Structure formats: C-alpha cells, structure tokens
Amino acid sequence: MKKLLLAASMAAMMAVPAQAADYVIDTQGAHAFVQFKISHLGYSWLYGRFNTFSGDFSYDADKLEASKIQLTIDTNSVDSNHAERDKHLRSGDFLNVSKHPKATFVSTKIIPKAGDTFDLHGNLTLNGVTKEVVIAAEKLGEGTDPWGGYRAGFAGTTTLTLKDFAINTDLGPASATVQLDLTVEGIRK
C-alpha cells in the first residue's frame, strides 16, 4: 500500500508543471514570429517580418517579475513580400544590415498588470543604437504539448520611433513610427 501511495504521489508531482523554468523559443517549428507594420505615406499599411531569429526565456508564473527574455534577430532576414523593397530596407537608409546584421532585445524588468498582462521592459539594439523599450505583453497559455514536452506562449507589441534608432529616412509623419509585434512559444528545456 505504501508503494502505491508513494507512486501516486510521485505521479501527481510530475503532472504539476514546475513554476520556474527555462524555455527555448520554438523557431524550428515556426511557432514564433517577429512582425512589423508601418504606414506607407499615410495611404496604406506595409507589413513585414523577420524570418530568422532565436532566443530563450525564463518564466516563473508565481513570480512573474523574476522572468526574463533575450532575443537575437538576423536583420538581413527582413521580408516584406517584395524583393526590391526588402533590398531597400536592408540598405543604409533603414536597417543598414552590412554594418548591423543583428538586432537584440534583452529584458531588464517585468511589471505585472491585470490578469495575464504585463509590461516587459528591456534594451533593444537596432541599427547600432540601444534604447529602452516597453512591450505591452500577455501570456497566451502554457501546458503539455502532444509530444510530451511543455510549452508557454506570449505575445507583445510596442511602437518604435525610427529616428530613435538612427533610421532617418523621412517618409512623412505618418511613417515616423513602426509597430513591432512579437509572438513567442517556448519549449521548456
């Protein structure tokens, strides 16, 4: 009977996910996205994404403020679904990928808000310039996947002023900022 109770207790403990854990962002399965949206002269929206990036995060549901994330983006992987425009976006007029082939984000603090929302503060380095940004984020969910792993997912958005990152090409006031949207699904290590 003791063995049965011990086995049941161990099984129950194993079914409860650890609250503090490290995750790798699932870019292999394409379950993470770094996308952007910018007004084109005030007449339409231009959408794009970065196809190549990597990162990881630590997540503690009981102590969210102790969680952290780091992300590295290959700026050469910019994709706006138009080859000539992408070539221009890679140039010195915008991302200057020959001098700055990577962009990085490293969190510095998390401020919990209502429900599953929080403000994610961190340093974004883009085009050789590092600035603090705040990402309005939310937890989308967490749990066991069909393959026996454990996943957690988050989404966030922030607006960047291009001139803050030494992107000085002037397309008018409607195009002075870009909205950055991130969706990350992590697999627990």
Rosetta silent file (secondary structure, phi, psi, omega in degrees, C-alpha in Angstrom):
SEQUENCE: MKKLLLAASMAAMMAVPAQAADYVIDTQGAHAFVQFKISHLGYSWLYGRFNTFSGDFSYDADKLEASKIQLTIDTNSVDSNHAERDKHLRSGDFLNVSKHPKATFVSTKIIPKAGDTFDLHGNLTLNGVTKEVVIAAEKLGEGTDPWGGYRAGFAGTTTLTLKDFAINTDLGPASATVQLDLTVEGIRK
SCORE:     score description
SCORE:     0.000 S_00000001
   1 L     0.000  -41.479  179.552    0.000    0.000    0.000 S_00000001
   2 H   -59.787  -42.458 -179.820    2.877    2.364    0.880 S_00000001
   3 H   -62.945  -40.075  179.735    4.448    1.772   -2.529 S_00000001
   4 H   -65.051  -42.780  178.329    1.143    2.523   -4.253 S_00000001
   5 H   -66.063  -41.515  178.854    0.701    5.778   -2.310 S_00000001
   6 H   -63.365  -44.409  179.475    4.309    6.790   -2.981 S_00000001
   7 H   -64.082  -42.029  179.101    3.930    6.070   -6.716 S_00000001
   8 H   -64.897  -40.477  178.443    0.651    8.014   -6.850 S_00000001
   9 H   -63.954  -42.907  179.504    2.228   10.966   -5.020 S_00000001
  10 H   -65.209  -40.904  179.049    5.212   10.983   -7.377 S_00000001
  11 H   -63.521  -40.860  178.991    2.941   10.803  -10.438 S_00000001
  12 H   -65.053  -40.273  178.935    0.873   13.712   -9.135 S_00000001
  13 H   -65.783  -37.150 -179.377    4.008   15.780   -8.507 S_00000001
  14 H   -70.966  -27.378 -179.197    5.275   15.055  -12.007 S_00000001
  15 H   -76.048  -23.294  178.861    1.941   16.140  -13.547 S_00000001
  16 L   -83.415  121.415 -177.969    2.171   19.580  -11.894 S_00000001
  17 L   -67.986  144.663  173.709    4.419   21.815  -14.016 S_00000001
  18 L   -64.638  137.818 -175.702    7.400   23.461  -12.391 S_00000001
  19 L   -76.992  -37.757  178.908    6.642   27.138  -11.938 S_00000001
  20 E  -103.827  123.518 -177.586   10.139   28.454  -12.674 S_00000001
  21 E  -155.037  159.825  176.165   11.653   27.098  -15.884 S_00000001
  22 E  -103.307  141.445 -177.002   13.855   27.925  -18.855 S_00000001
  23 E  -130.716  148.579  169.782   12.489   27.778  -22.410 S_00000001
  24 E  -105.398  136.154 -179.429   13.944   27.957  -25.901 S_00000001
  25 E   -68.512  130.518 -174.915   11.847   29.893  -28.416 S_00000001
  26 L   -81.541   80.862  174.773   10.374   27.468  -30.954 S_00000001
  27 L   -89.225  -23.635  178.982   11.630   28.862  -34.246 S_00000001
  28 L   -63.442  -41.101  179.407   12.271   25.377  -35.669 S_00000001
  29 L   -88.968    6.038 -179.575    8.565   24.600  -35.637 S_00000001
  30 L    55.526   46.485  176.979    7.727   28.141  -36.778 S_00000001
  31 L  -111.582   29.495  177.585    5.693   28.846  -33.651 S_00000001
  32 L  -148.572  147.576 -174.777    7.190   32.270  -33.056 S_00000001
  33 E  -143.722  141.335  169.357    7.020   35.483  -35.063 S_00000001
  34 E  -122.647  106.857 -174.493    8.660   38.910  -35.179 S_00000001
  35 E  -122.932  161.490  177.495    6.469   41.078  -37.375 S_00000001
  36 E  -141.474  161.786  179.477    6.104   44.772  -38.087 S_00000001
  37 E  -144.540  129.892  178.690    3.599   47.223  -39.503 S_00000001
  38 E  -139.569  144.773  177.595    4.303   50.737  -40.746 S_00000001
  39 E   -71.654  135.834  173.796    2.158   53.282  -42.542 S_00000001
  40 E   -97.727   96.590  176.738    3.157   53.876  -46.143 S_00000001
  41 L    61.174   12.758 -178.099    2.843   57.653  -46.522 S_00000001
  42 L    84.827    6.459 -175.932   -0.443   57.551  -44.634 S_00000001
  43 L  -105.505  -25.586 -179.065   -2.180   55.749  -47.524 S_00000001
  44 E  -159.766  176.870  176.699   -1.816   52.081  -46.626 S_00000001
  45 E  -105.843  137.168  172.135   -0.095   49.666  -44.264 S_00000001
  46 E  -106.626  126.296 -179.852    3.126   47.877  -45.104 S_00000001
  47 E  -110.872  149.352  176.557    3.536   44.583  -43.257 S_00000001
  48 E  -160.676 -179.251 -179.272    6.682   42.546  -42.845 S_00000001
  49 E  -155.252  168.163  170.807    8.552   40.136  -40.687 S_00000001
  50 E  -109.736  121.978 -173.891   11.975   38.853  -39.796 S_00000001
  51 L   -80.571  -22.955 -175.147   12.324   35.247  -40.879 S_00000001
  52 L  -124.209  119.781  176.981   15.413   34.363  -38.831 S_00000001
  53 E  -159.779  166.034  178.278   15.739   34.909  -35.094 S_00000001
  54 E  -151.534  163.888  177.720   16.471   32.955  -31.938 S_00000001
  55 E   172.336  179.214  176.755   16.152   33.355  -28.225 S_00000001
  56 E  -152.109  166.854  177.623   15.160   31.939  -24.905 S_00000001
  57 E  -149.893  157.297  171.628   13.353   32.956  -21.777 S_00000001
  58 E  -111.111  135.524 -175.968   12.929   32.057  -18.135 S_00000001
  59 E  -134.544  130.094  177.482    9.383   32.081  -16.857 S_00000001
  60 E  -129.421  104.952 -177.559    8.071   31.866  -13.304 S_00000001
  61 L   -62.361  -30.897 -178.768    4.276   32.010  -13.067 S_00000001
  62 L   -82.035  -20.501 -179.091    4.433   32.569   -9.291 S_00000001
  63 L  -140.865   69.691 -174.575    6.995   35.356   -9.550 S_00000001
  64 H   -53.662  -37.524 -177.353    6.497   36.917  -12.972 S_00000001
  65 H   -64.435  -14.392  177.192    8.817   39.833  -12.170 S_00000001
  66 H   -90.249   -5.210  179.883   11.723   37.344  -11.946 S_00000001
  67 L   -74.191  161.786  179.841   11.145   36.151  -15.517 S_00000001
  68 E  -156.925  161.491  179.536   13.377   37.302  -18.374 S_00000001
  69 E  -145.922  149.646  171.233   13.841   37.011  -22.144 S_00000001
  70 E  -138.872  141.879 -175.391   16.560   37.565  -24.712 S_00000001
  71 E  -141.288  136.999  175.177   16.090   37.604  -28.481 S_00000001
  72 E  -122.426  127.895 -176.993   18.512   37.954  -31.402 S_00000001
  73 E  -114.775  132.020  172.335   17.180   38.904  -34.855 S_00000001
  74 E   -81.617  104.103 -175.676   19.000   38.491  -38.163 S_00000001
  75 H   -66.932  -21.891  177.005   18.127   41.854  -39.752 S_00000001
  76 H   -67.501  -16.360 -178.020   19.124   40.543  -43.182 S_00000001
  77 H   -86.717   10.736  179.365   16.095   38.226  -42.963 S_00000001
  78 E   -56.515  137.221 -174.714   13.646   41.140  -43.278 S_00000001
  79 E  -143.014  107.849  177.369   10.762   40.086  -45.530 S_00000001
  80 L  -109.878   16.128  178.473    8.046   42.478  -46.721 S_00000001
  81 L    66.886   28.102  178.382    6.986   40.190  -49.594 S_00000001
  82 L  -154.564  107.986 -171.607    8.685   42.459  -52.177 S_00000001
  83 H   -56.633  -44.406 -178.648   12.321   41.787  -53.162 S_00000001
  84 H   -67.650  -40.085  177.315   13.188   45.348  -54.244 S_00000001
  85 H   -65.403  -40.751  179.147   11.646   46.884  -51.136 S_00000001
  86 H   -62.228  -38.281  176.489   13.479   44.345  -48.947 S_00000001
  87 H   -61.144  -41.823  177.690   16.747   45.331  -50.632 S_00000001
  88 H   -66.865  -40.623  178.851   15.979   48.971  -49.760 S_00000001
  89 H   -63.133  -30.439  178.866   15.055   48.023  -46.167 S_00000001
  90 H   -78.750  -15.455 -174.761   18.447   46.289  -45.813 S_00000001
  91 L   -74.066  177.303  177.487   20.296   49.373  -47.079 S_00000001
  92 L   -64.518  -15.412  177.226   21.814   52.240  -45.099 S_00000001
  93 L   -69.534  -24.808 -176.268   18.507   54.111  -45.468 S_00000001
  94 L  -131.235  -91.027 -172.038   16.861   51.743  -42.982 S_00000001
  95 L   -85.340  -18.322  175.566   18.372   48.658  -41.267 S_00000001
  96 L    51.036   52.254 -171.839   21.947   49.035  -42.541 S_00000001
  97 L   -66.222  -22.214  178.341   22.480   45.263  -42.358 S_00000001
  98 L   -66.743  -31.110  177.562   26.018   45.381  -43.765 S_00000001
  99 L   -96.723  -28.841 -175.147   27.123   47.219  -40.590 S_00000001
 100 L  -133.552   76.266 -174.850   24.499   45.903  -38.164 S_00000001
 101 L   -74.069   -8.354 -178.717   23.468   42.364  -39.151 S_00000001
 102 E  -129.735  145.461  167.325   21.830   41.641  -35.793 S_00000001
 103 E  -118.195  146.874 -179.935   19.250   43.292  -33.595 S_00000001
 104 E  -134.091  151.985  170.921   18.877   42.197  -29.986 S_00000001
 105 E  -131.109  129.061  176.958   16.386   42.556  -27.171 S_00000001
 106 E  -130.187  119.950 -178.413   17.342   41.815  -23.556 S_00000001
 107 E   -68.362  149.260  177.752   14.737   42.279  -20.848 S_00000001
 108 E  -118.795  -28.705  175.228   15.580   44.367  -17.792 S_00000001
 109 E  -165.085  158.377  177.575   12.358   44.134  -15.766 S_00000001
 110 E  -126.976  131.349  177.549    8.778   42.923  -15.884 S_00000001
 111 E  -115.067  108.510  179.204    5.903   44.761  -14.289 S_00000001
 112 E   -62.726  145.453  176.744    2.812   42.562  -13.783 S_00000001
 113 L  -126.501 -156.286 -176.946   -0.552   44.116  -14.629 S_00000001
 114 L   -69.312  141.251  175.937   -4.132   42.813  -14.576 S_00000001
 115 L    59.797 -128.915 -178.395   -4.737   39.141  -15.347 S_00000001
 116 L   -98.074   20.128 -178.914   -2.116   37.667  -17.662 S_00000001
 117 E  -100.966  155.871  179.744   -0.830   41.033  -18.919 S_00000001
 118 E  -162.648  160.062  173.116    2.443   42.734  -18.078 S_00000001
 119 E   -99.460  123.729  179.674    4.867   45.398  -19.251 S_00000001
 120 E  -102.695  109.621  179.034    8.131   43.936  -20.491 S_00000001
 121 E   -94.401  144.216  176.624   10.958   46.480  -20.223 S_00000001
 122 E  -173.805  175.214  179.281   14.243   45.892  -21.983 S_00000001
 123 E  -100.369  120.915  175.881   17.067   47.159  -24.136 S_00000001
 124 E  -103.212  124.930  173.889   16.572   46.945  -27.881 S_00000001
 125 E  -108.414  118.914 -177.205   19.680   47.307  -30.028 S_00000001
 126 E  -143.232  131.826  179.435   18.794   48.103  -33.635 S_00000001
 127 L    56.853   33.704  177.589   20.938   49.731  -36.309 S_00000001
 128 L    79.636    5.392 -178.719   23.764   50.082  -33.770 S_00000001
 129 E  -116.441  134.383  177.620   21.636   52.058  -31.297 S_00000001
 130 E  -110.113  126.830  178.189   20.463   50.735  -27.928 S_00000001
 131 E  -136.970  149.933  172.659   17.305   52.173  -26.369 S_00000001
 132 E   -77.503  135.580  175.189   14.990   51.051  -23.617 S_00000001
 133 E  -129.397  159.625  176.127   11.593   49.970  -24.919 S_00000001
 134 E  -121.534  125.330  178.889    8.447   48.745  -23.212 S_00000001
 135 E  -105.097  121.700  173.965    6.484   45.887  -24.743 S_00000001
 136 E   -77.361  114.757 -169.970    2.847   45.536  -23.712 S_00000001
 137 E  -126.354  164.402  175.557    2.646   41.761  -23.326 S_00000001
 138 E  -149.383  147.147  173.449    0.334   38.974  -22.313 S_00000001
 139 E   -79.864  129.383  179.215    0.610   35.305  -21.513 S_00000001
 140 E   -90.849  -32.832  179.027   -1.345   33.297  -24.078 S_00000001
 141 E   164.113  170.649  175.900   -1.126   29.946  -22.345 S_00000001
 142 E  -156.103  154.390  177.460    1.022   27.101  -21.122 S_00000001
 143 E   160.852 -178.020 -179.388    0.803   23.346  -20.837 S_00000001
 144 E   -76.351  135.574  177.283    1.852   19.939  -22.055 S_00000001
 145 L   -91.576  170.930 -176.992    2.072   19.503  -25.824 S_00000001
 146 L   -65.533  -10.810 -176.187    1.024   16.323  -27.721 S_00000001
 147 L  -104.754    9.676  176.537    4.666   15.141  -27.896 S_00000001
 148 L    92.152    0.312  176.928    5.325   15.093  -24.158 S_00000001
 149 L   -89.504  179.633  178.388    7.009   18.482  -23.916 S_00000001
 150 E  -128.313  132.426 -174.884    5.879   21.549  -22.017 S_00000001
 151 E  -127.212  154.636  172.349    5.268   24.918  -23.708 S_00000001
 152 E  -139.566  139.917 -177.034    4.466   28.501  -22.747 S_00000001
 153 E  -129.886  145.882 -176.761    3.389   31.236  -25.139 S_00000001
 154 E  -141.507  155.726  174.443    3.339   35.030  -25.029 S_00000001
 155 E  -136.070  151.020  179.439    2.509   37.937  -27.328 S_00000001
 156 E  -157.944  160.994  179.324    3.517   41.574  -27.179 S_00000001
 157 E  -143.876  148.096  174.966    3.556   44.804  -29.088 S_00000001
 158 E  -149.273  159.947  176.455    5.496   48.052  -28.992 S_00000001
 159 E  -115.914  129.149 -179.257    5.841   51.134  -31.167 S_00000001
 160 E  -110.575  138.463  171.441    9.282   52.364  -32.169 S_00000001
 161 E   -89.262  120.859 -173.145   10.189   55.819  -33.445 S_00000001
 162 H   -57.093  -42.445 -177.898   12.547   55.238  -36.378 S_00000001
 163 H   -62.047  -27.163  177.004   14.736   58.291  -35.676 S_00000001
 164 H   -61.968  -22.766 -178.516   15.425   56.918  -32.165 S_00000001
 165 H  -113.324   29.111  176.284   17.344   54.106  -33.893 S_00000001
 166 L    58.554   30.361  172.106   19.202   56.330  -36.393 S_00000001
 167 L  -101.991   97.123 -168.415   16.796   55.477  -39.209 S_00000001
 168 L  -101.931    2.314  176.475   16.489   58.956  -40.636 S_00000001
 169 L   -60.163  125.238 -175.374   14.800   58.333  -43.987 S_00000001
 170 L  -100.800  108.597  175.574   11.818   60.690  -43.953 S_00000001
 171 L  -107.152   19.313  179.301    8.646   59.280  -45.486 S_00000001
 172 L    97.847  165.206 -174.613    6.448   61.824  -43.731 S_00000001
 173 H   -61.993  -29.571 -179.458    4.857   61.995  -40.285 S_00000001
 174 H   -69.425  -19.678 -176.853    2.559   59.014  -40.863 S_00000001
 175 H  -110.773   20.634 -177.592    5.635   56.804  -41.362 S_00000001
 176 L   -79.073  -17.975 -179.000    7.722   58.050  -38.434 S_00000001
 177 E  -127.208  157.351  176.887    6.908   55.038  -36.243 S_00000001
 178 E  -129.863  137.590  176.212    6.730   51.291  -36.733 S_00000001
 179 E   -92.874  127.902  179.388    4.652   48.834  -34.726 S_00000001
 180 E  -109.393  125.922  179.664    6.558   45.710  -33.723 S_00000001
 181 E  -117.770  129.809 -179.190    4.551   42.582  -32.855 S_00000001
 182 E  -123.024  135.538  172.018    6.129   39.550  -31.216 S_00000001
 183 E  -129.647  122.452  179.567    4.667   36.135  -30.600 S_00000001
 184 E  -126.632  132.985  172.614    6.841   33.578  -28.850 S_00000001
 185 E  -119.295  122.282 -177.605    6.125   29.989  -27.989 S_00000001
 186 E  -108.455  146.969  175.209    8.810   28.387  -25.897 S_00000001
 187 E  -104.593  125.080 -178.355    9.631   24.738  -25.282 S_00000001
 188 E   -61.809  133.178  179.817   10.782   24.016  -21.743 S_00000001
 189 L   -74.181    0.000    0.000   14.412   22.861  -21.651 S_00000001
